[in-house]
Amino acid sequence: MIPLNLRDIAEITGGAQHGEDVLVDSSVVTDSREAERGSLYVARVGEHADGHDFVPAARAAGAVAVLGQRTVDDGPTVVVPDVQEAFAALARGVVDRSPQLTVIGITGSSGKTTTKDLLASVLRPVAETVAPIGSYNSEVGVPLTVCQVTPTTRYLVAEMGADGVGHIAYLTRIAPPRIGIVLNVGQAHLGGFGSVEAIARTKAEMVEALPADGLAVLNADDPRVLAMREQTTARVQTVGRAATADLRATDVELDDLGRGSFTATTPAGTADVRLRLLGEHHVGNALAVMAAGLELGLPLDQIAGALSEAMPASRWRMELHDLPDDITLVNDAYNANPDSMRAALRALVRMGEGGRRTVAVLGPMLELGDISRAEHEAVGRLAVESGIRRVVVVGDEAEGILAGAEGAGATADTATWVADADAAQDLLERERRAGDVILLKASRNSGLRFLGDRIVADGDSTHTEGAR
């Protein structure tokens, strides 16, 4: 991070300094196990653990200072009334002390992490870029991301998620974007929002936060996103396959693994892109990255080339594994909502078009509220109607998928419910056939992502690629 003395941290956060004025010149961490020499340890108080209990471990690992709500020892500490608000203020202080920094914010109901990874792959060859691996998109993840900024960082790619109105606005106050990307409005976290309209209002908080000289990148193929052009004072560029899009994809084709290629028509000319990521939905994500890259002054050919070379960075997002006996495993079990489920099933169908047997191992989609049962049943119907040969439903919360599959004509031989990931593994071991294409898709608490890791370890896969 940017080196700061303890007195600087106290001033930024409005806290009280205790102990000597040490220099924090390494990482900022909320996990004591990640502390290193020169770190600041943020002692957050959560539902199940009090970070203050781990202050001794953080100091033993090298942390030189603590940000907390009380002192634990005589070591250097900044004491604040609310650790989360102080942490957010500290991150904003880092941004304010970084005049060289351009912040690009990304939000959407799905695709945020992969779009962040794609944009990072385009920007890193140009200048120092902060865009951490994984989904650091919460009130904790965004400050952790910002605090990775150094005096030489030029670009910060901030993924911003939400499970309630006002959350994106809160994150944009921590890391004010000059470029804001809105990918889509779907039903993720609908239980917390109450309606899709509330989700749209929340995603629009991204473009409302942009300065007049900033740029809003909006998905022209999503009417709710396109309507956000009226909610920002920034310039707007639309991306998508619609004929009216400012950056448009034409001649979209998929290879036998469901990886998209297309011709991009942009204000800077045309370029061909051949993605290495599984799923047609990545075409729109790539267009959003192209819009951001062009705004930052990168040549179109350079952007297209970087997108075509980009490999997956974050785990459990349409990971592709080749197993013995010509079996292909797709591990997309980090997260799931109705939109991402449909995208994953479409990709599975495409991969089976050469005559290979398709197997969908599907767990629950969480936080859908009152529509949960109906959406799970819709997934089951879609799987059967799409021609997927074998459906394995995992866990009580996903039982609606089986009901939907049976309603679409599935039999006990084609659709089965099992209790958990271990039972799913046993079933797959009994039924797996040479040439199968197996998809694992669920919200991360189902354990299916780790089932995928076990299958790969047991099967000694030859390579891994592809991410959602």
MILOVEX-391274 format. One record per residue: y, z, x of N, C-alpha, C in turn; residue in one letter. Coordinates in steps of 0.1 Angstrom, whole numbers, plus 5000, padded with zeros to 4 digits. Example, Ala and Ser with C-alpha at 12.3 -4.5 7.8 and 13.67 -1.06 7.14 Angstrom:
<mitors>
494350785132495550785123496750785132a 497850715128498950715137500050795129s 
</mitors>
This chain:
<mitors>
498850005008500050005000501250005009m 502450005003503750015010503850155015i 504050185028504050315033505150405026p 504850515022505750605015505550745020l 506650815023506550965026506351045013n 505851165015505651245003506951264995l 508051285002509351304995509651174987r 509351054992509550934984508750934971d 507450974972506650984961507151084951i 507651194955508151294947509451244939a 510251174947511451114941511151004930e 510150924933509750814924509150874911i 508350974913507651024901508351144894t 509451194900510151304894509351434896g 508451444906507651554908508251654918g 507551764920507951864930507051854942a 507651844954506951834966506451974971q 505251984975504652104981503952064994h 504252135004503652115017504552015026g 503951985037504751895047504951755042e 505951695047506351555043505451455051d 504251435046503351345053503651195049v 503151105057503250965054501950915047l 502050855035500950785029501050635033v 500050595041500150455046498850375044d 497950425035496750365032496550345017s 495450365012495150334998495550444989s 495750404976495950504965494650504957v 494050614955492650624949492650724938v 491850704927491550804917490150854918t 489350804927488050844930487950904944d 487651034945487751104958486851034968s 485750974963484750904972485350784979r 486450734974487050614979488250644989e 488550774990489650814999489350775014a 490350755021490250725035491450785043e 491450765055492550825063493850765059r 494850845055496150805050496250785036g 495250815028495250785013496050885006s 496450844994496950934983495950944973l 495551064969494551094959495251134946y 495051054935495651084922494651164914v 494951284911493951374905494151364889a 493551264884493651244869492751344862r 493251374850492451464841491851384830v 490551364830489951284820489151364809g 488451284801487651354790486551434796e 485951384807484651454811484851514825h 485951494832486151554845487651574848a 487851674856489251704860489351674875d 490151574878490251524892490651634902g 491351734897491751844906490551914913h 489351904906488151964911487651894924d 488151774926487651694937488751674948f 489751754947490751744958490251784972v 489351884973488851914986488051804992p 487251734983486451614988487351504992a 488451484985489351374988490051405002a 490451525004491051555017490051545028r 488851585026487751575036487551435040a 487751345030487451205033488651135039a 489851205041490951145048492251145040g 492251175027493451175019494451275025a 495651225027496751305033497551375023v 497451335010498351385000497651374986a 498151454977497651454963498751444953v 498551364943499451364931498651424920l 499151544915498451614905499351694896g 498751774887499451854878499552004882q 498852024893498952164899498452154913r 498852254921498352264935496952324935t 496152274944494752324945494652404958v 495352364968495352424981496752424987d 496852445000498152445006498452305012d 497652205009497852075015499052005008g 499551895014500651815008500351764994p 501151804984500951764970502251744963t 502251644954503351624945502851674931v 503551764926503151824913504051764902v 503351714891504051644880503551704867v 504351684856503851734843502751644838p 502751514840501751424835501351324846d 500051334850499651254862499651104858v 499251074846499150924843500550864843q 501550934837502950884837503450874851e 503150974859503550974873502950864881a 501650834878500950724885501550594881f 501850574868502550454864503950434871a 504650544872505950544878505850504893a 504850564899504650534914504350384915l 503450324907503250184908504450104906a 505250134896506450064893507450074905r 507450194912508250214924507850124935g 506550094936506049994946506549864943v 506449814930507049684927508549674930v 509249784926510749784928511049774943d 510249814952510449814966509849694972r 509449594964508849474969509649344965s 510749324970511549204965510949074967p 509949064976509248944980508148904970q 507849004960506648994952506948914939l 505948824936505948764922504748814915t 504948864903503848914895503448814884v 502248784884501648694873500748784865i 501048794852500248874842499348784834g 498148834832497148754824496648844813i 496648794801495948874790495248774781t 494448824772493648754762492448834758g 491848794747490748864742489448844751s 489448734758488348704767488848614778s 488148614789488448524800489448574810g 489948694808491048744817490548754832k 489348814834488948844847488648714855t 487948624848487648494855488948414858t 489948414849491148344851491948414863t 491848544863492448614875491848574888k 490548574888489748534900490048384904d 490148294894490548154897491948144903l 492848214897494248204902494348264916l 493548374919493548434932493048334942a 491948254938491348154948492348044951s 493248014942494347914944495447974953v 495748094951496948154958496648204972l 495448264974495148324986495348234999r 494948104998495248025010496648005013p 497548035003498948005005499748125010v 499448245005500148365009499248485005a 499648605011498948725008499048754993e 497848774987497748794972496848914969t 497348994960496549104955496049074941v 494749074940494049044927492649104929a 492449224926491149294929489949244921p 488849254927487549214921487349304909i 486749244898486449324887487549324876g 487449414867488349424855489249544856s 490149544865491149654866492349624857y 492149634844493149594835493649694825n 493449824829493849934820495050014825s 495350124818496450204823496150274837e 494950274840494550314854494350194863v 493750094859493449974867494649904872g 495649894863496849814867497649894878v 497850024877498550094888497750094901p 496350104900495550084912495749954918l 495849844910496049714915497449704922t 498449754915499849744921499949814934v 499249934935499350014947498649954959c 497949834957497349764968498449674975q 499549654969500649574975501149634988v 501249544998501749575011503149515013t 503849545024505149475026505049325027p 503849275030503749125032503049055020t 502749135009502149064997503148984990t 502848864987503748774980503448754965r 502048764962501648744948500848854943y 501048904931500249004925499748944912l 498448934911497848884898497349004891v 497949034879497649154872496949124859a 495749154858494949144845495349254836e 495749224823496249334814495449324801m 494649434799493849444787494549544777g 493949564765494549654755493449684745a 493549804739492749834727493549894717d 494949874717495849914707497149854709g 497949854698499349804699500149884709v 500949814717501849874727501249884741g 499949864742499349874755499749774765h 499849644761500349544770501749574774i 502649614765504049644768504049754778a 503249854777503149964787502849904801y 501849824801501349764814502449674820l 503149604812504249514818505449594823t 505549714818506649804824506249854838r 504949864840504449904853504549784863i 504149664859504149544867504749434859a 506149424860506849324852506549184857p 505949104848505548964852506748874852p 506648774861507648664860506848544853r 505548534855504748434848503748514839i 503648484827502748554818501848444811g 500548474812499448384807498848454795i 498748384784498048434772496948334769v 495648374770494548284770494048264755l 493948374747493448354734493648484726n 493448474713493448594705492148594697v 491248694700489948704693489848834687g 488548884686488249004679487849114688q 487949104701487649214710488449334706a 487849454706488449584703489049584689h 488549504680489149504666489149634660l 488149714663488049854657489249934660g 489849914672490949994676492249934671g 492349804669493549734664493649734649f 492549724642492549714628492649574622g 493149484629493249344624493549254635s 493149124633493449024643494949004645v 495649024634497149004635497749114644e 497149234644497649334654497249294668a 496149234670495749194683496749084688i 497148994679498048894683499448954687a 499849054679501149114682501149184696r 499949234699499849304712499849204723t 499049094722499048994733500448934734k 501148924724502548874725503448964733a 503149084735503949174743504049124757e 503049044762503148984775504348884776m 504448794766505548704767506948764764v 506948864756508148934753508749004765e 507849034774508349114786508849014797a 508748884795509148794806510648774806l 511248764818512648734820512948594815p 514248564813514648434808514348324818a 514248354831513948254841512448254844d 511648324836510248334838509548214831g 508148224831507348114824506248184816l 506148134803505048174795504048064794a 502848084798501747984797500848024785v 500847934775500247964762499147854759l 498047904753496947814749497347734737n 497447614738497847524727496747504717a 495547544721494347524712494147644703d 494947754705494747874697496047894689d 496047874676497347874668498048004670p 497348124671498048244672498748264685r 498148204696498848204709500048104709v 499847994704500847894703502147944696l 501948024686503048084678503848174687a 503348224698504148314706505248254713m 505348124713506448054719507748094713r 507748144701508948184694509348334697e 508448394705508648544708509048564722q 509548464729509948484743511248414746t 512048464755513248394760512848314772t 511648324778511248244789510948104786a 510848014796510347884794508947894790r 508447784783507047784778506347654783v 505147674787504247564790502947584782q 502547484775501347494767500247424775t 498947474774497847414780496647414770v 495847314772494647294763494247154762g 493447124752492946994749493646924738r 494546994732495446934721496246824727a 496546724720497346614725498746654728a 499246764721500546804723500746894735t 499646934742499747034753500546974764a 501347064771502047014783501146984795d 500147064796499047044806497747024798l 497146904799496146874789494846834797r 493746874792492446834797491846714789a 491446614796490846494789489546464797t 488646384791487446344797486546464801d 486546564792485746684796484246654795v 483546684805482046664806481446784811e 480146814807479446924812478146874820l 477846934831476646894838475446974831d 474246954837473047014831473047164832d 473947224839474147374839475347424831l 475947324824477047364816478347384823g 478447334835479747344843480647224839r 481847254837482847154832483547074843g 483746954840484646864848485646804838s 486846774843487846714834488946654842f 489746574836490946524841492146594836t 492946654844494146734840495346644841a 496046634829497346554829498446664828t 499346664838500346764840501746694842t 502746774841504046724845504146674859p 503246714868503246674882502346554884a 501646504874500746394876499346434870g 498346354875496946384870496046424882t 495046494879494146534889492746564883a 491646534890490346564886489846694891d 489246774882488646904885487246914881v 486346964890484946984887484647134890r 484547214879484347354881482947394885l 482847504891481547554895481147674886r 481947694875481647804866480947764854l 480047844849479247804837480047824824l 480147714816480747734803481947644801g 481947574790483047474787484347544785e 484347674781485547754779486347774791h 485747754803486547764815487547654818h 487447544810488447434812489847494808v 489947564797491247614794491747714804g 490847804809491247894819491847824831n 491147724835491547644847492947584845a 493147534833494447474830495647574831l 495347694826496347804827496647834842a 495647834850495847854865496647744871v 496447614866497147504871498647524868m 498947564856500347584852501047684860a 500347794863500947904871501147854886a 500147784891500247734905501347634906g 501547544897502647444897503947514896l 504047614888505347694887505647764900e 504647794908504947864921505047764932l 505147634929505447534939504247474946g 503047504942501947444949501647304945l 501247214954500947074951499747064941p 499846974932498746964922497446934928l 497346844938496046814944495446944951d 496347024957495847144963495247244953q 495947254941495447344931494147294925i 494047164923492747104917491647124927a 491947104940490847124950490447264951g 491347364950490947504951490147544938a 490447494927489747514915488347464916l 488147344921486847284923485947354933s 486547424942485847494952485547644948e 486247694938486247834935484847874931a 484347984937483148044933483448174926m 482448224918482648344910482948464920p 483748554915484048674924483648804917a 483848814904483548944897482148934891s 481449054891480049064887479849044872r 478549004869478049004855478748924845w 479348814850480048724841479448584843r 478548544835477848414836477348394850m 476748504856476148484869474848404867e 474748304876473548214875472648254887l 471348274884470348314894469148224892h 468748164903467448084903466348174907d 465348184898464148264901462948184903l 461848234908460648164910460148094897p 459347994898458747914887459847844879d 460947804886461947724880462647794868d 462647934869463348014858464748034862i 465648014853467048044855467548164847t 468148254853468748374846470248364846l 470848384835472248394833472648534829v 473248614838473648744835475148754831n 475348764818476748764813476948894805d 476349004810476349134802477349234806a 478449194812479549284815480249324802y 480449234793481249254781480849154770n 481149184758480749094747481649114735a 482149004729482749014716482348884709n 482748864696482248744689482548614696p 483748604702484148474708483348454721d 483248554729482448534742480948514739s 480448584729479048554725478848404721m 479748354713479548214709479648124722r 480548154731480748064743479448074751a 478848194753477648214761476448134754a 476348144741475248084735475347924736l 476647874735476847734736476447694750r 476747774760476347734774474847734776a 474147834769472747844770472047714764l 472547674752472047554746472247434755v 473347424761473647314770472647314781r 472347424787471447434798469947404794m 469647414781468347384777468147244772g 469147164773469047024767468046934774e 467646974786466646884792465246924788g 465047004778463747034773463247174778g 464047254785463747384789463747484778r 462947584778462947684767464147774769r 464847804759466047894760465648024754t 466048134761465748274757467048354757v 467548404746468748484745468348624743a 468748714753468548854752469848914749v 470048964737471348994731471449144728l 472449214733472749354729473949364721g 474449484719475549504709476949454714p 477749424705479249394707479949524702m 480549594710481149724706482649714702l 483149814695484549824691484949714681e 484049674672484449574662484849634649l 484649764647485049824635484249784623g 485049764612484349724599483649594599d 483949504608483349374608482149364617i 481749474623480649474633479349424627s 478949464616477649424610477749274607r 478849224601478849084598478948994610a 479649044621479748954633478348954640e 477649064640476349064647475348974639h 475448974626474548884619474948744621e 476248714623476748574625476148524639a 476148614649475548584662474148544660v 473348624653471948594651471748454644g 472548434634472448304627472748184637r 473848204644474248094654473148074664l 472548174669471448154679470348074674a 469948094661468848024655469247884652v 470447874645470847734641471247644653e 471547704665471747624676470547574683s 469347624679468147584684467547664696g 468147784698467647874709466247914705i 465347904714463847914711463448054709r 464048154717463548294716464748384716r 464848474707465948574706465348714707v 465848784717465448924719466649014716v 466549094706467749184702467449324708v 468449384715468249504722469149614716v 468549724711469349844707469649844693g 469749974688470049994673471349924669d 472449934678473749884674473749724673e 472749664678472649514677471649464667a 471149564659470149524649470549414640e 471849404637472349304628472049164633g 471949144646471649014652470248964647i 469349064647467949024642468048994627l 468749064619468849034605469448894603a 470448864611471048724610470148614614g 469348644625468348544629467248524619a 466848634613465748624602466348554590e 467548574587468248504576468348354578g 468348314591468448174594467048114596a 466048184593464648134594463848174606g 464348264614463548314625462348394621a 461248384628460048454625459848564636t 458848644635458548744645458148684658a 457748554658457448494671458648434678d 459748424671460948364676462148464678t 462048574670463148674671462548814670a 462848904680462249034681463349134684t 463149254679464049374682463249464692w 463949514702463449614711464449724713v 463949844717464849964716465849964727a 465549914739466449934750466149824761d 466949844772466849744783465449744789a 464849864791463549874797462449804788d 462549814775461649744766461849594767a 463149554768463449414770462849354782a 462849434793462249394806460749374804q 460149474797458649464795458349334787d 459149304777458849184769459049064777l 460049054785460348934793459248914803l 458749024809457649014819456348954812e 456148994800454948944793455148794788r 456348754785456448624778457148524787e 457648554798458348454806457448334810r 458048214808457348094812458048014822r 457347934830457947854840458947764833a 460147754839461247664834462147724824g 461947854820462747924811464247934816d 465147924806466547964809466848084800v 467148204807467248324800468748374801i 469348404790470648464789470648604786l 471348694794471548834790473048844786l 473248894774474648904769474849024760k 475749114764476049234756477249304762a 477749404755478749494760478049574771s 478849614781478349674793477549804792r 477849874781477150004779475649984775n 475249864772473849834768472949844779s 473349834792472449834803471849704807g 472149594799471549464802472049404815l 473249444819473749384832472849434844r 472449564843471549624853470149574852f 469749534839468449474837468449344845l 469549264844469549144852469449164866g 470049264872469949294886468449324890d 467849404881466449434884465549314884r 465749224874464949104873465149014886i 466449014890466748934902466048994914v 466149124916465549194927463949174927a 463349184915461949164915461549014917d 462448924913462048784914462548724927g 463348794935463848734948464548604945d 465648604938466348484935466948414947s 467048284946467448204958468948194959t 469648204948471148194949471748244937h 473048274938473848324927475148254926t 475448204914476848154913477148144898e 478448124895478848104881479348234875g 480548234869481048354863481848314850a 481948404841482748384829484148444831r 
</mitors>
